[in-house]
Structures are given as structure tokens and as C-alpha cells.
Amino acid sequence: MASQELNQALWNAANVMRSTMSADEYKDYLLGMIFYKYLSDRQLYAVVDLLEDRQPESLDEAQKLYEEARQSEAWDDLKAELEANYSFAIEPQYTFTALYNEINNKTFTTDHLRQAMRDIEQGGEAIRGQKLYEDLFEDFDIDSKSLGTTPAKRNAMLSDVMKELAHIDFTQYGADALGDAYEYLIGQFAAGSGKKAGEFYTPQAVSELITRIVTKGKEGEAAFSIYDKIIAYLIQPYEGTKTSKPYGIRGFEVFWRCGGAA
């Protein structure tokens, strides 16, 4: 899928929520759903790689193998391997693909999505008192009236969003897929919420220009970080992402943590 098609799918999902809430609010839901889809897709492909040392033909095939593995003697070892490599293991019945199948079968409930996100947040061991994905979906309030005044309406809203994202397979893009999706959506949210645009988005071209200016003549020096505390946006791409936490907005922090599963 080309980047243009990916962006269109992302914006179609945003359109589902735009009629009932502002960009400031629905960005938390859409970004959370994107992070969940990204992590779920990558885990499904990792399952097939671990079990059969190959790439699956599709997410549906990977889902089927994962469900079969859950009932086999290999499950404990597979789960331990996933947790060691990704710090979490989404149960087969709670992957994005599984929940999308439930939507089509009219058996989906928001409680299943809640459990899926909980599996990710609570996975792995704590480092310096915090788990890698702890509170990743803190702003994703499944019980918010903004999604619908009744559980059935909230279920329908989230189902419609997931339908728009279901055909995206993040494993079919490069390593920057999540970053590209994040940047596109943040840019669109800023455009739709001008009063706060400067608080959480600086176009990549502007960041790159500033970086080039302040690093001119310093190409031979040791790497260093550059950031602007006012715009709260990381300017210079940094190295050692697993040990050096970036500065910036909460959304970028979440994006950084998801990048650890790449």
C-alpha cells in the first residue's frame, strides 16, 4: 500500500469520529488505535517467524497459526519468547485482527479492546520502576460519553474506526511506518485545531532546517541532542533510542515507546 493510501485510510478513520468530537479529543483515540494496530501486526508476524521461521502471507494466516499455537504445547515457550522480545504478548483472541473478525461476526465488545490494551500495558518487567508500555493507552477512555452515550453506541463507534484501519498491514511498510503515520495524523490534527497547533506539532521540514542551521560546521563533533523547550518537539533525530528518552510531548513519548517494538 502506498503512503497516500495509508494516509487516506488514517483520515477515513478520523472522519468516523470527527462528527462527535474535536480534533483535540479524537486524536487520543485514533493515535491509540494506530499504536495498538502497529504492535498487534508486528506481533502476529513475529509469531509465524518464531514458529515456522518464515513470513506469513497475510495477517489472517498469522492469526490462524497464533490461535492454533495457543492450544498447543508450544504456547508457554512462544509466549515467553514474545515477552522477552517485545515486553508483551497479546493473547490471540485480543489481537487487532481477532477483534476485527469479531466485529464482522457481531460479537465484538469494548471489553475485549480494553483487555487487549491492558495486555500491552502490563507486559514485561519494570525497568526503573516503570514498564515499557505502562499507561500507553492512558488517554484512550473507552467509557467516554464522547464515543457514545450508551455502551452499544460506543461499541459501534470503535467498531467503525477499526473497520477503516483493518486493511492496513503495518509490516508491509518500512521501519518508519509508525513514524510516518504519526506525523501525518499530528499534522492533520494541528490543521484542524489551529488554536493548539503550535503546542504539539512542528512540520518536519522546519525541524530539519533548524537542525541544519545549528549543526553547520559541527559535522565532525560527537553526537549531541537539540530540542526546543518552548515548542516541545524533538528536532534532531537521536541515537540510542532504547536508552535515551526523547524530550517533547506525551504523544511523541508514546511514539518512541512503540518504536521499541520495531
Helices and strands as residue ranges (DSSP letters): H 3-18, H 23-52, H 59-70, H 75-86, G 92-94, H 96-104, H 110-121, G 145-147, H 151-165, G 170-172, H 177-192, G 194-196, H 197-200, H 204-215, E 227-228, E 233-234, H 250-259
